[in-house]
């Protein structure tokens, strides 16, 4: 496995491929994403360790959605079991994925504890405060600092689940390789982010125009959340392509699929 440097324009290709692949299996890909969100929400409601468990499944769920994208690319209908692909790859890989999940949960909780100490505790908005509460300088500063802290965490864990699952890299090394790969392909990831920002912005404009034509604010309120979740599912479909193009299997030309097939062949002579 070696790092592959791609041109900045590849970022837009990742966006296009994510949308195209999602549209090949829209029901399956959106259903799997909603299933993951539902599982995380249910876990977060559990007492004591619920939130930690919800955070720990993020790397494994990310890998599951990437595996679902592979299935869609092959023209197959991804089944719900694909979401637990990370836990069907042998004890060593499962243990590594659990360690990765623990590290991710620890990083997120550390950010949650550190941000209030730096910017001051932000009081929870009143139920009727709505949009006004989110426009306060304190709230905006809190969100900005949180995003700045989460950015390096995101880079560390972006490729890590796939590196652990498909290439057998140890959790700590996978974090290092993921961070380096994201930095070396910073131009492509910048275009990737800008491309998805444009897609989300365009969807927001369309909703606003339709709502204005209908003269119904209720339509906009009812349409926003489902469409945001649908767009998030589409975005998650594109993550696989960022990994596929950022690394080259050894020997050159092998893909994550072929590497996995080779491993299965070795395990089952």
TAVENKA-V806105 format. One record per pair of residues at least 6 apart in sequence whose C-alpha atoms are under 7 Angstrom apart, sorted by the first residue. I is the first residue (numbers start at 1). J is the second residue. If there is no record, write none. Layout:
BEGIN
i->(I	I)
j->(J	J)
END
This chain:
BEGIN
i->(1	1	1	1	2	2	2	3	3	3	3	4	4	4	4	5	5	5	6	6	7	8	8	8	9	9	10	11	11	11	11	12	12	12	14	14	14	14	15	15	15	15	17	18	18	18	18	19	21	21	22	22	22	24	25	25	28	28	29	30	30	32	33	36	40	43	43	43	43	44	44	44	52	55	55	56	56	56	56	57	58	59	59	59	60	60	60	61	63	63	63	64	64	64	64	64	65	65	65	66	66	66	67	68	68	69	69	71	71	72	86	86	86	87	93	93	93	96	96	96	97	97	99	100	111	111	115	115	115	119	122	122	125	134	155	155	155	156	156	156	156	157	157	158	159	159	160	160	160	163	163	164	164	164	166	166	181	207	208	211	211	211	248	248	249	249)
j->(247	248	249	250	247	248	249	181	246	247	248	245	246	247	248	184	185	246	185	188	188	187	188	191	188	191	188	188	189	191	192	191	192	195	192	238	241	242	192	195	196	238	238	234	235	237	238	234	72	73	29	234	237	72	72	77	77	78	233	230	233	80	233	61	54	50	51	53	54	50	51	54	105	104	105	101	102	104	105	101	101	100	101	161	86	97	161	83	86	161	162	82	83	84	85	86	83	236	237	237	239	240	82	78	82	237	240	77	78	78	94	97	165	94	164	165	168	164	170	171	161	164	171	171	146	149	142	145	146	142	138	139	133	140	178	179	182	175	176	178	179	175	178	178	178	243	174	175	178	169	174	170	171	174	256	260	246	220	220	217	219	220	254	255	255	256)
END
